[in-house]
Amino acid sequence: MAIDYTALAAELTAGHPVSGAYNANAQLAADQINALDIDSIRASISGADVFAATDPVEFGGLTTAKKAEWLAFCGITDHSPENNGLAHKFIEYVFGGASATETALALVRKKTVSRGSQLGLKELKGSHIQMARGEI
């Protein structure tokens, strides 16, 4: 994948959304853009991950019908983790709002990414930064 040096130069000028201005040292700036320091939401959550995040005490307190619905829900391959989406509303329906299961799933839906991955860039090296800055 080719690096869009114009876009990279614009990013370096704009600054990192978490750590601020990029370091003047090219390798340190590359490390900054490669750092896993930005919270993001996963594109999907597997049914297995949903099941693993289920609070066993809460599950034990469900009616037989709701247990069956929950197990069927966990059997679905992928769920959308969007806030207030269908999966979120179903979790609230089964366990109620602010349940331990809902709280655990809120953590599962998050992932930590680098600024570079958000921008669609491969792992950058100091030489990439130097090129974008017109130093080489």
HELIX and SHEET records of a PDB file:
HELIX    1   1 TYR A    5  ALA A   14  1                                  10    
HELIX    2   2 ALA A   26  ASN A   34  1                                   9    
HELIX    3   3 GLY A   47  ALA A   52  1                                   6    
HELIX    4   4 PRO A   56  GLY A   60  1                                   5    
HELIX    5   5 THR A   64  CYS A   74  1                                  11    
HELIX    6   6 LEU A   86  PHE A   95  1                                  10    
HELIX    7   7 ALA A  100  VAL A  108  1                                   9    
HELIX    8   8 ARG A  115  GLN A  118  1                                   4    
HELIX    9   9 GLY A  126  ALA A  132  1                                   7    
SHEET    1   A 2 LEU A  36  ILE A  41  0                                        
SHEET    2   A 2 LYS A 110  SER A 114 -1                                        
SHEET    1   B 2 ILE A  45  SER A  46  0                                        
SHEET    2   B 2 ASP A  78  HIS A  79 -1                                        
END                                                                             
